[in-house]
């Protein structure tokens, strides 16, 4: 997560509150930072997709994350982009992709500017 926030820091004004967001499987991790280098970490929060009916679970977590980002007054959400694996897409990878899309919508609904960053080295 640190590399992701460092890359995004080049575009963040000192007064902007930003969130670094990663989605792995059914887990969403959010780190909210403010200030400029070095950032002040305000809060770290984990969200878990509920078991059961996926559309209802997506709706619940979308609302939770939207409310959280609004409450924290986050202006910019930086997502860790999907990484391709040599073994092909597995169910967990596809679930992460679906959930990442739901979380991106929540960030937009919360009024955040959304950016995706790859951790792939060129």
N, CA and C atoms as an extended XYZ file, in Angstrom:
366
Properties=species:S:1:pos:R:3:atomname:S:1:resname:S:1:resid:I:1 pbc="F F F"
N         0.829       -1.182        0.000 N   UNK     1
C         0.000        0.000        0.000 CA  UNK     1
C         0.871        1.242        0.000 C   UNK     1
N         2.035        1.222        0.643 N   UNK     2
C         2.902        2.385        0.720 CA  UNK     2
C         3.349        2.867       -0.644 C   UNK     2
N         3.739        1.945       -1.532 N   UNK     3
C         4.167        2.300       -2.876 CA  UNK     3
C         3.029        2.973       -3.631 C   UNK     3
N         1.838        2.444       -3.491 N   UNK     4
C         0.667        2.994       -4.157 CA  UNK     4
C         0.436        4.435       -3.722 C   UNK     4
N         0.514        4.705       -2.438 N   UNK     5
C         0.301        6.067       -1.942 CA  UNK     5
C         1.431        6.997       -2.353 C   UNK     5
N         2.658        6.500       -2.393 N   UNK     6
C         3.773        7.346       -2.836 CA  UNK     6
C         3.593        7.767       -4.280 C   UNK     6
N         3.169        6.829       -5.145 N   UNK     7
C         2.946        7.160       -6.549 CA  UNK     7
C         1.847        8.207       -6.685 C   UNK     7
N         0.801        8.056       -5.912 N   UNK     8
C        -0.323        8.986       -5.995 CA  UNK     8
C         0.022       10.338       -5.395 C   UNK     8
N         0.980       10.384       -4.494 N   UNK     9
C         1.298       11.630       -3.788 CA  UNK     9
C         1.778       12.725       -4.728 C   UNK     9
N         2.311       12.349       -5.864 N   UNK    10
C         2.800       13.339       -6.802 CA  UNK    10
C         1.674       14.186       -7.358 C   UNK    10
N         0.433       13.687       -7.308 N   UNK    11
C        -0.708       14.415       -7.842 CA  UNK    11
C        -1.573       15.038       -6.748 C   UNK    11
N        -1.281       14.800       -5.501 N   UNK    12
C        -2.138       15.233       -4.413 CA  UNK    12
C        -1.657       16.562       -3.842 C   UNK    12
N        -2.575       17.532       -3.776 N   UNK    13
C        -2.259       18.804       -3.138 CA  UNK    13
C        -2.160       18.583       -1.635 C   UNK    13
N        -1.461       19.458       -0.946 N   UNK    14
C        -1.247       19.315        0.493 CA  UNK    14
C        -2.551       19.282        1.270 C   UNK    14
N        -3.582       19.972        0.815 N   UNK    15
C        -4.820       20.062        1.568 CA  UNK    15
C        -5.812       18.948        1.247 C   UNK    15
N        -5.480       18.070        0.309 N   UNK    16
C        -6.405       17.026       -0.110 CA  UNK    16
C        -6.286       15.811        0.793 C   UNK    16
N        -7.440       15.283        1.182 N   UNK    17
C        -7.460       14.035        1.943 CA  UNK    17
C        -7.678       12.907        0.938 C   UNK    17
N        -6.824       11.898        0.983 N   UNK    18
C        -6.871       10.811        0.010 CA  UNK    18
C        -7.001        9.468        0.701 C   UNK    18
N        -7.523        8.499       -0.060 N   UNK    19
C        -7.648        7.128        0.436 CA  UNK    19
C        -6.973        6.191       -0.547 C   UNK    19
N        -6.094        5.338       -0.042 N   UNK    20
C        -5.515        4.259       -0.826 CA  UNK    20
C        -6.384        3.035       -0.595 C   UNK    20
N        -6.869        2.417       -1.671 N   UNK    21
C        -7.829        1.318       -1.551 CA  UNK    21
C        -7.325        0.091       -2.302 C   UNK    21
N        -7.315       -1.046       -1.613 N   UNK    22
C        -6.992       -2.316       -2.257 CA  UNK    22
C        -8.141       -3.287       -2.018 C   UNK    22
N        -8.372       -4.137       -3.005 N   UNK    23
C        -9.406       -5.162       -2.908 CA  UNK    23
C        -8.736       -6.500       -3.174 C   UNK    23
N        -8.846       -7.408       -2.218 N   UNK    24
C        -8.290       -8.748       -2.361 CA  UNK    24
C        -9.383       -9.730       -1.961 C   UNK    24
N        -9.817      -10.546       -2.934 N   UNK    25
C       -10.901      -11.474       -2.662 CA  UNK    25
C       -12.148      -10.706       -2.270 C   UNK    25
N       -12.652      -10.962       -1.067 N   UNK    26
C       -13.854      -10.279       -0.583 CA  UNK    26
C       -13.526       -9.240        0.484 C   UNK    26
N       -12.258       -8.840        0.557 N   UNK    27
C       -11.809       -7.884        1.564 CA  UNK    27
C       -11.405       -6.562        0.913 C   UNK    27
N       -11.845       -5.448        1.509 N   UNK    28
C       -11.491       -4.108        1.039 CA  UNK    28
C       -10.705       -3.423        2.151 C   UNK    28
N        -9.495       -2.953        1.835 N   UNK    29
C        -8.657       -2.233        2.795 CA  UNK    29
C        -8.551       -0.785        2.352 C   UNK    29
N        -8.789        0.134        3.295 N   UNK    30
C        -8.731        1.557        2.999 CA  UNK    30
C        -7.817        2.239        4.010 C   UNK    30
N        -6.859        3.024        3.503 N   UNK    31
C        -5.979        3.838        4.340 CA  UNK    31
C        -6.230        5.291        3.952 C   UNK    31
N        -6.650        6.105        4.917 N   UNK    32
C        -6.924        7.515        4.661 CA  UNK    32
C        -5.738        8.334        5.144 C   UNK    32
N        -5.218        9.183        4.259 N   UNK    33
C        -4.067       10.022        4.581 CA  UNK    33
C        -4.386       11.474        4.257 C   UNK    33
N        -3.632       12.375        4.886 N   UNK    34
C        -3.758       13.796        4.582 CA  UNK    34
C        -2.395       14.443        4.688 C   UNK    34
N        -2.329       15.705        4.265 N   UNK    35
C        -1.059       16.418        4.308 CA  UNK    35
C        -0.221       16.100        3.097 C   UNK    35
N         1.047       16.456        3.195 N   UNK    36
C         1.979       16.162        2.120 CA  UNK    36
C         3.120       15.343        2.704 C   UNK    36
N         4.074       15.009        1.874 N   UNK    37
C         5.168       14.131        2.316 CA  UNK    37
C         5.822       14.681        3.564 C   UNK    37
N         5.970       13.932        4.609 N   UNK    38
C         5.343       12.625        4.818 CA  UNK    38
C         3.856       12.795        5.134 C   UNK    38
N         3.049       11.838        4.680 N   UNK    39
C         1.615       11.874        4.922 CA  UNK    39
C         1.310       11.578        6.377 C   UNK    39
N         0.183       12.107        6.825 N   UNK    40
C        -0.342       11.744        8.134 CA  UNK    40
C        -1.407       10.687        7.902 C   UNK    40
N        -1.194        9.487        8.434 N   UNK    41
C        -2.182        8.421        8.314 CA  UNK    41
C        -3.278        8.690        9.345 C   UNK    41
N        -4.472        8.957        8.860 N   UNK    42
C        -5.577        9.273        9.759 CA  UNK    42
C        -6.285        8.030       10.262 C   UNK    42
N        -6.499        7.068        9.368 N   UNK    43
C        -7.223        5.857        9.771 CA  UNK    43
C        -6.989        4.746        8.750 C   UNK    43
N        -7.007        3.519        9.246 N   UNK    44
C        -6.987        2.334        8.396 CA  UNK    44
C        -8.256        1.563        8.700 C   UNK    44
N        -8.947        1.108        7.655 N   UNK    45
C       -10.227        0.431        7.865 CA  UNK    45
C       -10.358       -0.731        6.907 C   UNK    45
N       -10.929       -1.815        7.402 N   UNK    46
C       -11.176       -3.012        6.590 CA  UNK    46
C       -12.688       -3.210        6.458 C   UNK    46
N       -13.111       -3.604        5.275 N   UNK    47
C       -14.505       -3.958        5.033 CA  UNK    47
C       -14.522       -5.362        4.443 C   UNK    47
N       -15.504       -6.161        4.835 N   UNK    48
C       -15.618       -7.533        4.358 CA  UNK    48
C       -16.959       -7.700        3.649 C   UNK    48
N       -16.939       -8.268        2.450 N   UNK    49
C       -18.162       -8.559        1.721 CA  UNK    49
C       -18.939       -9.626        2.479 C   UNK    49
N       -20.220       -9.385        2.690 N   UNK    50
C       -21.049      -10.345        3.407 CA  UNK    50
C       -21.228      -11.626        2.596 C   UNK    50
N       -21.403      -12.716        3.284 N   UNK    51
C       -21.678      -13.995        2.625 CA  UNK    51
C       -23.125      -14.008        2.161 C   UNK    51
N       -23.433      -14.884        1.226 N   UNK    52
C       -24.809      -15.023        0.772 CA  UNK    52
C       -25.042      -14.372       -0.576 C   UNK    52
N       -26.232      -13.830       -0.739 N   UNK    53
C       -26.672      -13.228       -1.993 CA  UNK    53
C       -25.732      -12.101       -2.419 C   UNK    53
N       -25.018      -12.292       -3.517 N   UNK    54
C       -23.993      -11.323       -3.948 CA  UNK    54
C       -24.559       -9.934       -4.257 C   UNK    54
N       -25.660       -9.815       -5.025 N   UNK    55
C       -26.150       -8.459       -5.299 CA  UNK    55
C       -26.483       -7.682       -4.017 C   UNK    55
N       -27.096       -8.330       -3.044 N   UNK    56
C       -27.402       -7.649       -1.777 CA  UNK    56
C       -26.112       -7.311       -1.021 C   UNK    56
N       -25.164       -8.226       -1.028 N   UNK    57
C       -23.891       -7.987       -0.340 CA  UNK    57
C       -23.143       -6.822       -0.979 C   UNK    57
N       -23.160       -6.749       -2.323 N   UNK    58
C       -22.518       -5.635       -3.016 CA  UNK    58
C       -23.199       -4.309       -2.657 C   UNK    58
N       -24.510       -4.326       -2.580 N   UNK    59
C       -25.244       -3.113       -2.213 CA  UNK    59
C       -24.887       -2.646       -0.803 C   UNK    59
N       -24.787       -3.591        0.130 N   UNK    60
C       -24.451       -3.254        1.520 CA  UNK    60
C       -23.050       -2.653        1.609 C   UNK    60
N       -22.068       -3.309        1.008 N   UNK    61
C       -20.691       -2.814        1.124 CA  UNK    61
C       -20.513       -1.498        0.370 C   UNK    61
N       -21.241       -1.321       -0.736 N   UNK    62
C       -21.183       -0.053       -1.457 CA  UNK    62
C       -21.657        1.080       -0.551 C   UNK    62
N       -22.752        0.874        0.144 N   UNK    63
C       -23.267        1.884        1.064 CA  UNK    63
C       -22.321        2.157        2.218 C   UNK    63
N       -21.724        1.092        2.768 N   UNK    64
C       -20.790        1.247        3.887 CA  UNK    64
C       -19.574        2.080        3.471 C   UNK    64
N       -19.024        1.772        2.315 N   UNK    65
C       -17.810        2.473        1.868 CA  UNK    65
C       -18.128        3.906        1.461 C   UNK    65
N       -19.242        4.126        0.793 N   UNK    66
C       -19.658        5.492        0.436 CA  UNK    66
C       -19.800        6.325        1.712 C   UNK    66
N       -20.504        5.794        2.704 N   UNK    67
C       -20.705        6.522        3.964 CA  UNK    67
C       -19.381        6.803        4.662 C   UNK    67
N       -18.475        5.823        4.662 N   UNK    68
C       -17.169        5.985        5.298 CA  UNK    68
C       -16.359        7.087        4.613 C   UNK    68
N       -16.288        7.057        3.277 N   UNK    69
C       -15.517        8.053        2.545 CA  UNK    69
C       -16.104        9.453        2.739 C   UNK    69
N       -17.424        9.553        2.758 N   UNK    70
C       -18.065       10.845        3.007 CA  UNK    70
C       -17.766       11.338        4.420 C   UNK    70
N       -17.884       10.446        5.396 N   UNK    71
C       -17.637       10.826        6.796 CA  UNK    71
C       -16.199       11.277        7.011 C   UNK    71
N       -15.267       10.673        6.281 N   UNK    72
C       -13.851       11.035        6.400 CA  UNK    72
C       -13.484       12.217        5.502 C   UNK    72
N       -14.447       12.715        4.718 N   UNK    73
C       -14.236       13.842        3.800 CA  UNK    73
C       -13.102       13.571        2.808 C   UNK    73
N       -13.054       12.341        2.295 N   UNK    74
C       -12.025       11.949        1.324 CA  UNK    74
C       -12.356       12.580       -0.024 C   UNK    74
N       -11.347       13.210       -0.638 N   UNK    75
C       -11.527       13.874       -1.923 CA  UNK    75
C       -10.981       13.052       -3.082 C   UNK    75
N       -10.033       12.176       -2.808 N   UNK    76
C        -9.377       11.402       -3.865 CA  UNK    76
C        -9.239        9.954       -3.398 C   UNK    76
N        -9.667        9.024       -4.249 N   UNK    77
C        -9.544        7.598       -3.960 CA  UNK    77
C        -8.602        6.985       -4.988 C   UNK    77
N        -7.549        6.345       -4.505 N   UNK    78
C        -6.547        5.729       -5.379 CA  UNK    78
C        -6.635        4.221       -5.193 C   UNK    78
N        -6.968        3.527       -6.275 N   UNK    79
C        -7.156        2.082       -6.229 CA  UNK    79
C        -5.944        1.358       -6.783 C   UNK    79
N        -5.593        0.262       -6.150 N   UNK    80
C        -4.581       -0.627       -6.708 CA  UNK    80
C        -5.259       -1.389       -7.838 C   UNK    80
N        -4.739       -1.255       -9.047 N   UNK    81
C        -5.332       -1.893      -10.222 CA  UNK    81
C        -5.145       -3.405      -10.180 C   UNK    81
N        -5.954       -4.099      -10.956 N   UNK    82
C        -5.849       -5.554      -11.056 CA  UNK    82
C        -4.514       -5.955      -11.653 C   UNK    82
N        -4.012       -7.066      -11.203 N   UNK    83
C        -2.784       -7.628      -11.775 CA  UNK    83
C        -3.128       -8.958      -12.435 C   UNK    83
N        -2.593       -9.177      -13.609 N   UNK    84
C        -2.832      -10.437      -14.301 CA  UNK    84
C        -1.859      -11.484      -13.802 C   UNK    84
N        -2.363      -12.694      -13.665 N   UNK    85
C        -1.486      -13.784      -13.244 CA  UNK    85
C        -1.291      -14.731      -14.417 C   UNK    85
N        -0.191      -15.439      -14.392 N   UNK    86
C         0.103      -16.384      -15.458 CA  UNK    86
C        -0.796      -17.596      -15.451 C   UNK    86
N        -1.461      -17.855      -14.321 N   UNK    87
C        -2.303      -19.032      -14.198 CA  UNK    87
C        -3.731      -18.829      -14.649 C   UNK    87
N        -4.063      -17.668      -15.168 N   UNK    88
C        -5.434      -17.406      -15.601 CA  UNK    88
C        -6.287      -16.889      -14.463 C   UNK    88
N        -7.476      -16.456      -14.792 N   UNK    89
C        -8.391      -15.872      -13.808 CA  UNK    89
C        -9.072      -16.976      -13.004 C   UNK    89
N        -8.956      -16.893      -11.715 N   UNK    90
C        -9.619      -17.825      -10.797 CA  UNK    90
C       -10.830      -17.115      -10.201 C   UNK    90
N       -11.677      -17.858       -9.493 N   UNK    91
C       -12.877      -17.278       -8.893 CA  UNK    91
C       -12.545      -16.110       -7.972 C   UNK    91
N       -11.512      -16.236       -7.150 N   UNK    92
C       -11.156      -15.161       -6.212 CA  UNK    92
C       -10.750      -13.896       -6.965 C   UNK    92
N       -10.038      -14.068       -8.076 N   UNK    93
C        -9.625      -12.911       -8.877 CA  UNK    93
C       -10.841      -12.220       -9.489 C   UNK    93
N       -11.776      -13.011      -10.001 N   UNK    94
C       -12.981      -12.440      -10.593 CA  UNK    94
C       -13.837      -11.746       -9.532 C   UNK    94
N       -13.924      -12.329       -8.341 N   UNK    95
C       -14.655      -11.700       -7.242 CA  UNK    95
C       -14.020      -10.365       -6.891 C   UNK    95
N       -12.688      -10.324       -6.838 N   UNK    96
C       -11.988       -9.068       -6.552 CA  UNK    96
C       -12.299       -8.014       -7.601 C   UNK    96
N       -12.335       -8.415       -8.867 N   UNK    97
C       -12.635       -7.471       -9.946 CA  UNK    97
C       -14.043       -6.908       -9.808 C   UNK    97
N       -15.006       -7.784       -9.529 N   UNK    98
C       -16.385       -7.324       -9.344 CA  UNK    98
C       -16.474       -6.360       -8.165 C   UNK    98
N       -15.871       -6.744       -7.054 N   UNK    99
C       -15.935       -5.924       -5.842 CA  UNK    99
C       -15.209       -4.596       -6.046 C   UNK    99
N       -14.086       -4.607       -6.749 N   UNK   100
C       -13.356       -3.364       -7.027 CA  UNK   100
C       -14.249       -2.391       -7.796 C   UNK   100
N       -15.020       -2.897       -8.753 N   UNK   101
C       -15.948       -2.049       -9.493 CA  UNK   101
C       -17.011       -1.446       -8.590 C   UNK   101
N       -17.550       -2.237       -7.688 N   UNK   102
C       -18.557       -1.752       -6.741 CA  UNK   102
C       -17.966       -0.667       -5.847 C   UNK   102
N       -16.738       -0.875       -5.387 N   UNK   103
C       -16.088        0.096       -4.498 CA  UNK   103
C       -15.751        1.384       -5.263 C   UNK   103
N       -15.377        1.275       -6.529 N   UNK   104
C       -15.118        2.475       -7.332 CA  UNK   104
C       -16.403        3.297       -7.486 C   UNK   104
N       -17.523        2.633       -7.688 N   UNK   105
C       -18.799        3.338       -7.780 CA  UNK   105
C       -19.102        4.040       -6.460 C   UNK   105
N       -18.841        3.365       -5.337 N   UNK   106
C       -19.060        3.980       -4.019 CA  UNK   106
C       -18.213        5.238       -3.861 C   UNK   106
N       -16.971        5.191       -4.329 N   UNK   107
C       -16.081        6.353       -4.229 CA  UNK   107
C       -16.606        7.512       -5.071 C   UNK   107
N       -17.067        7.223       -6.272 N   UNK   108
C       -17.629        8.268       -7.132 CA  UNK   108
C       -18.881        8.860       -6.473 C   UNK   108
N       -19.738        8.002       -5.925 N   UNK   109
C       -20.946        8.491       -5.262 CA  UNK   109
C       -20.620        9.343       -4.041 C   UNK   109
N       -19.474        9.087       -3.417 N   UNK   110
C       -19.050        9.870       -2.261 CA  UNK   110
C       -18.402       11.183       -2.681 C   UNK   110
N       -18.296       11.413       -3.982 N   UNK   111
C       -17.732       12.666       -4.484 CA  UNK   111
C       -16.227       12.657       -4.656 C   UNK   111
N       -15.624       11.485       -4.652 N   UNK   112
C       -14.168       11.376       -4.784 CA  UNK   112
C       -13.737       11.401       -6.240 C   UNK   112
N       -12.565       11.975       -6.473 N   UNK   113
C       -11.868       11.804       -7.739 CA  UNK   113
C       -11.233       10.423       -7.654 C   UNK   113
N       -11.389        9.607       -8.687 N   UNK   114
C       -10.921        8.221       -8.642 CA  UNK   114
C        -9.748        8.033       -9.598 C   UNK   114
N        -8.723        7.324       -9.111 N   UNK   115
C        -7.537        7.036       -9.903 CA  UNK   115
C        -7.143        5.582       -9.649 C   UNK   115
N        -6.604        4.923      -10.651 N   UNK   116
C        -6.120        3.554      -10.497 CA  UNK   116
C        -4.625        3.539      -10.755 C   UNK   116
N        -3.891        2.842       -9.914 N   UNK   117
C        -2.445        2.731      -10.062 CA  UNK   117
C        -2.041        1.272      -10.098 C   UNK   117
N        -1.120        0.978      -10.995 N   UNK   118
C        -0.569       -0.359      -11.088 CA  UNK   118
C         0.721       -0.415      -10.286 C   UNK   118
N         0.965       -1.526       -9.641 N   UNK   119
C         2.215       -1.695       -8.913 CA  UNK   119
C         3.229       -2.457       -9.751 C   UNK   119
N         2.860       -2.723      -11.002 N   UNK   120
C         3.760       -3.441      -11.907 CA  UNK   120
C         4.980       -2.584      -12.210 C   UNK   120
N         6.136       -3.193      -12.176 N   UNK   121
C         7.370       -2.482      -12.513 CA  UNK   121
C         7.598       -2.527      -13.999 C   UNK   121
N         7.945       -1.417      -14.594 N   UNK   122
C         8.191       -1.370      -16.041 CA  UNK   122
C         9.645       -1.567      -16.348 C   UNK   122
